[in-house]
Amino acid sequence: MIPLLSHRDDTILVVGLGKSGLSAARALTAAGARVSVWDDQAEQRDKAATKGFTVYDAESGDMTDLDQVIWSPGVPHTHPTPHPLAVKAQAANLKLRCDVDLLATAQTEATFVGITGTNGKSTTTALTAHVLTAAGKRVEVGGNLGFTALDLAPLDADGIYVLELSSYQTELTPNLHCTTAVLLNVTPDHLERHGGLDGYVAAKAQVFGHQKEGSIAIVGNDDTPSRTTAQQLASGGLQCVIDISAETELPNGVSVINGVLNDNHFDENATIDLRGLKTLPGKHNWQNAAAAYAVARANGVSRDAIAEAFSTFPGLRHRQELVGTLRGVTFVNDSKATNANAAEKALSCYGAIYWIAGGIAKAGGISVLGPLFDRVRHAFLIGESAKDFVEELAKAGVTTSTHQTLEDATVEAGRIACADGEEDATVLLSPACASFDMFKNFEERGDAFRTTVLDTWPEVAA
């Protein structure tokens, strides 16, 4: 837990009692602050009360008595409708902050690396932390991934916090100075929460908003909003801007072209071949690798050390996670692919695919995946979307079967893939759907797939 001694005797309201809110309430109470809490869900308020927290009176509470309001990122405060407590805080001239901002003001000697983007930020955060740790750096990794900010360990001047930051968090970090900040990409997402695309882009760009002169800004070059952000940063002249791309050779950036990383910023002779790395397949992961490479070089890690660390990266669970290989058939857990756009990234990485898909379909279903259906040797369909997916795939001539459980689909997919004997065959769980018809979340779904594979074929273990 991060010590927050500067808030001793402060009167503080914590709004939102999810993981980050409860963590903030615990840390502030431990520091000696007078803490009250609020959550819109009565059940959450009752749980907090049983743990000894004072529940704030949201209707008649006087915010002029407060020193701070700590706002959980998951609670809307501006769009689509301002939360009543956010309105009260603004009237009392109280700036909303989240737990990440508390970390930033408590650990001022440490180095901060902030990573955001619509896609790939979890993998990039995990990969960056892996590379820095392998290079002997003292690293704590968390934020929107894994441990919440205040549950990380304290770090001194030799330590680096590597933080995944959502757009909800970047809006609430007025004191976060990232020595190195990354914006991977921007595609439309969470638009209702940010009042439209412009608001969403602005929220993402806040990862650079409090950088100081000489800080490093690493920005994706493969989408228009990110390129525009990079140009704006470069024209400001405050940061050193490093462009990254998985599509275009950059004269002063870091590019990955056809799987080979080329460094034209730190060392024009530096290359790393990513094509044989099973835990970093596909163009989207090549952009992630370019970002992690740039962060590591900016923090003093050599090319050779980065290449070695890339080769030992275990991957991130449920995101094209390599479960293992059996008689030439690779089993991949991509349960995090809860929509067709996410599944597209996985389907584009493999040749002969035995595809496990289905669940609660998002708008548009799997129609956007049509150009990749010729890679699918057989589709094993589960969940409430199975019937619709059968019809869609049948139009493309894809062989399908429906299954009552994920376990049955997995066993049948492995059996058929092994029997077919195709070169580079892959049993791929990339559902293109939400999981809630059959599982609590995508993590439980991915765990069920992995467990079934390892229980059925113990020799698969990677």
N, C-alpha and C positions, 0 to 999 in steps of 0.2 A: 504493500500500500504506500502511496505517495504521501509524505507528511505535508500538511497544509497549515503550518504553524502561523503563517502571516494572517490567517483568518481567525485566530484565537479571539474570542469575545465578539466576533461579528454576528449579526443577526441575518440569517440567510434562509431564503425559500428555495426549495428544490421542486421543480415541476416536472412530472413524469417519473414513474417508478418502475421502469424497465431496468435492464442491466446497468446502463450508465448512470441513471438517476439514483438507484439504490447505492451504487458504488460511491457516487459523489456525496450522498447523505452520510454514509458510513465514515468516509474520510474526513469530512468536515466536522462531524460529531467528535471523532477521535482527536481532532486538532483543538477542540474546545469551543467551537462555534455553537451558537444557539440556532438549531436547525428545525424548521418546520417543512412539511412535505405536502404535495398535492398530486393526485392523479384523477383523471376524469372517470376512471373505473372504480366503483365503490369497493369491489373485491380487493383491488390493489391498495386502496386506502386502509381497509381493515387489516390486511396483512402487515402493512407498515406500522399500524398502531400496536399490533401484538408484538412487534419487535422494539417497541419503546419510542417510536418517533411521534412527534406531535403533528397532527393533521391540521393544515392551514384552513381557516375559514374563508373559502373562496368568494363568498357573497359579501361579507362585511369586513374582511381583513383590510387593514390600513397599511399600504405599502410604503408610506413615508417613514415607517419604523424600520424598514429593511436596509441593510448595507449592500446586499447582493441578491440577484435572482439567477439561479443556475437552471438552465433550460435543457431538458432532454431533447436531442435532435429529432426523435420520432414524433414530437408534438408540434403540429403546425402552429406557426406564430404570425404569419403574414397572409399566405394564400392557402386554400381558396377563401377562407374567412379568418380574420385575426382572432386568436383565442382571447377570451375575456381577460385572462390574467396577463397576457402580453400587452393588451391595451392599457391595463392598470399600470403595468411596469413602465410603459412609455410615458404615461402621464406623470409618474413619479421620477422621471429622468434616470431610470435604472436600465443599464445596458444588459441585454440577455447574453449569457455565456454558457458554454457547455463544459463537460468534464475535460475535454482536450485542452481548452483554454486554461483551466485550473492547473493542469500538468505543465503547460508552457510557462506560467508565471511562477510555479514552484521549483522548476528544474532549469534555472537560467544558465547554468554552466554547461549543460549538455548540448550536443548537436541534434538538430531536428531535421529529419527527412520526411516530407509529406507527399503522399502519392494519391492522386485522384484520377477520375476518368469514368466514362460510362461503362466501359468493358475492360476487363483485364487487370483491374487494380489489386485484387486479392492475390493473383498469381505474381504480379510484379512486386508487391510488398513482400511476399514470402520468398521470392527469388532474391530480391535485394538483400534481405536480412540474412539469407543463407550465404550469399557471396561475402558480405561484410564479416560475418561470423567466421567463415572459413579463413579469412585473411587475418584473423586474430583480433578483430575489433570487438569491443564490449557492446552488445546490441540488445535492446528490448524492442519487441515488435508487437503491435496491437492497434487499438483505436477502433475502427469499424470491422476489424478482423481479429478473432481470438480474444485476448484479454482487453477489457476496457482500460481507458487511459490511466485511471487512478489505481488500478490493480497491478500496474507495472512496477518494477523495482526502481528505486532512485538511482540516478546516474550522475557522475561527476564530469569534469571537462573531457575525459577520455572516452565518454560513452555516447552512443548514438541511439536515439529513438527513431525507429522506422514505423511510420504511422500510415495505415490506410485511412483515407478521409472521404466520407460521402459528401454530396452537395449539401445535405442537411447540416453536417458538422462544419463545413467551411464557412457557412453563414454565421456561425456562433463562436468564432475564434478570433476576436479582435486583437489579441495579444500574442498570437502564434507567429513566430518568426522562423520560417524554415530556411536553414542554410542552403539546402537543396530541395527544390519542389518540382513535382512531376505532374503534368497534365497529359494523359495518354491519348485520349480521344473524346469526342463529344458527338453523340447521336441523341435524337429526341427521347427524353425519359423524364418522369416525374414533373411533367409540364404543369399539371394542375397545382402542384405544391409550390412551384416557382413563378406562377403567373405567366407562363409561356416560355418559348425557347430562349428568348433574350435573357430572361431572369435565370433560367437554368445555366446558361453559359456564364453569366456573371457570377453565379454562385460557385461554379467550378473554378473560375479564374481567381477567386478569393484565396486559393492556395498560394498565390503569388502576392496577395494584397499587402502583406506586412513584411515583405522581405527588405533587407537592407542593402546598401551599396556593395556590389561584389558578390552577392548571392548567386546561386546557380538556378536557372529556370530551364527545365527540360520539357520540351513540348512536342507532341505528335504533329506530323506534317501531312497526315493522310486523310484529313477531313477539313472542311472549310472553317468551322468555328475555331478549331485548334490553330490552324494556320493564321487566322486573323488575330487570335490572342497572341501568338508568337510575334507577329509583326508589331502589334501594339507595345509589347514588352521591349522589343528591340529598339523601337523609336524612342522609348522613354529613357534608355541608356543606363538604367539603374542596375539591372541584372546582367549576368553573362548568359545569353540565351543559346541553348543547344537544341537543334532540331533533331528529331528521330523519325525514321520511316521504315516500313516494311514493303514499300512500293517503289520508292524513288531514290536514286543515288544522290546524296546531299553533299555539296562541295565543302561544307564546314560543319557537318553533323555526323550522326551515327546512323548507318543504314544497314538493313539486312535484305540483300537481293538474292533471290533463289536459294535462301537458306544460309548464305554466307554473310556474316557481319563484317562491315567495313567501317573503320574508324577514320574519319577525315577531320576530326576535331582535336583529339588528344595526340594521335600518332598515326600519320598517314600510311604507315607500313603495317598497321595492326589489323589482322583479320582473325575471325573465329568461325569455324565450320559448325553450324548448328544442325545440319541435316541428319546426323546420326543420333541426336538426343531424343530418346523416346518420351521423356517427360516434358518436352517443349516442342510439340508438333504443330505445324501450320503457321500461316502468315501472322495470325493474331498473336501467337506466342513469340514469334520473331520480333514483333514490336515490343512486347514485354521484355524480351531479352535485351533489346537495344536500350531501353530505358534503364534497366538494372545495370547494364554495362556502364552507361554514362554516369549514373549515381556513384558506382564503385570507383570509377576513374577520378571523378571529382573529389572523392574522399580518400585518394592516395593508394588505391589498389592497382596492382599491375595487370597488364593484359593476360599474362600467363596464369596468374592466380585466379583471375576471373574465369578463364577457360576451364581450369581444373574444377572450380566450384560449379560451373554450369554442368559439367559431366557427372557430378554427384548430387545434383538437385533431385530430391525424391518426388517432386510434384506436389500439387495441392489436392487434398481429398475432394472427390466428387467433381473435379474439373479436369476432364480427360486424364483421370488417375489410372495409371498402369497397375492393374491387379496382378497380371502375370501372363505366361505363355504356355500353351499346351500343344505339342505336336504341330507347331507352326501357326497355331491360332492364338491371337492376342486378345485378351479380355480387358476392356476399358470402361471405367465407371465415369460417366459424364452426367450424373444425376442433376447437377446444377443447371443443366440446360432446360429451363422451365418454359421456354418459348421457342418458336421455330428459328428465329434469328440466332439464338444461342446454339441450337442444334446444328445449324448450317456450318458453323466453324468446325465442329467435330466431323461432320460428314465429308467436308472438303479435305480432310487430312488422310483419309484411308481409301483403299481401293475396293477390295471385296468385303462388303459390310453385311454382317448379320445383325440387323438393327432391332433393338428393343425400344419401343416407343409407346406413348399413350398416357392417359391420365385426364386431367381437366384441361381441355384445349383453350388457348388464348384466341382472341379475335383473328380471323384469317386462317386458323388451323395450320396446316403444313404446306399450303399451296406454294409458298415462296421457295420450298425445297425441291420443286419439280426438276430443275436442271441437274440435281444430284441423285435423282432416283436411279439412274443407270448404274450407280455404284452399289446399290442395295441388292444383294442376292436373295434375301428373304427378310420380311419384316414380321416381327413377333409382337403382337399388339395387345395391350392391356388397358384396363380402366374404362371410364365412361366414353372416351373418344374413339374406342376401338372400331365401332361400326362405321363411323364417318371416315376414319383413316383407311379402312379396307376399301371403301368405295373410291377414295382419292387415289390410292396406290394401284388399284385394279386398272384404272384408266391409263396408267403408265406401264402396265404390264408387269408390275412387281408381284412376286409370289408372297402371299401373306398367310398368317394363321393367328387366331385369337386365343388368349389364355386367361384363365380366371385369376392367376396369381403371377407376380413377378418371378417367383421361384420357378414355377413351371416353365415360363417363357425362357428363363436363363438356361435351364437344363436342356431344353429342346434346342435352343440356339447353339449351345456348345456342341451338342451331339451332331447336329446337321453340319455345322462348320467343320468339325473334325472329319466327318464322313466325306464331305465334298473335296477336301484336300487342296483347296485353292491356295495359290501363293499369296502371302501377305493377308490372309483372312483375319478379320477382326470382328469379335462379338462386342458390339457397342451399345451400352445403355446410354442413350441420349434422348430423353423422352419427348422433348419439344412441348411439354405440358407441365402444369402444376401437379403436385403430388397428393393433394388433400382428399381425393376420393378413396385412396388406399393407404396413405401414410400420413404421419403428423407433419412431415416436412421433407424436403429433398435429401437431407442428411440421412434420415431413417431409410428412405428408399435406396440411396446409394449403399448404405451399410448392409441392407438386405441382399443386394446384388453381390457385393463382395463376399459376404458370408456364404451365400449359395455356391459361388464359384469355388471358394477354398474348401468348403465341406464336400463338394461333389468331386473335385479334382485336386486333392492336396498337393500334388506335384506341380501345380500351377504357380505356387508362391514365387513372386519376383525376387 
